[in-house]
Amino acid sequence: MTIARLKEKNQVTLPKKIVERLHLKKDELFEVKIEKNYIILIPVELKPKYTPQELEKISRLVEKEREKAKKVKAGSEFARYIDNIK
């Protein structure tokens, strides 16, 4: 039996044997589930929603649109501006 301790900030250190056996890496993400009285950790791999090329295109588009944007000051000027939007 392997025992782990719940530490400050609800942290649990996984035993080295388990980390090595499952080939886990630093900053690994887990889905956390509860089944009956058990805590289940399932390693997950998140895939980025956009490719680096798509992110670059999005950044260029945002900059292009930002140049067209009307600048308004916070407060009453902004309130008047949004009141006039149809």
Order of alpha helices (4+ residues) and beta strands (2+ residues): beta-beta-alpha-beta-beta-alpha-alpha
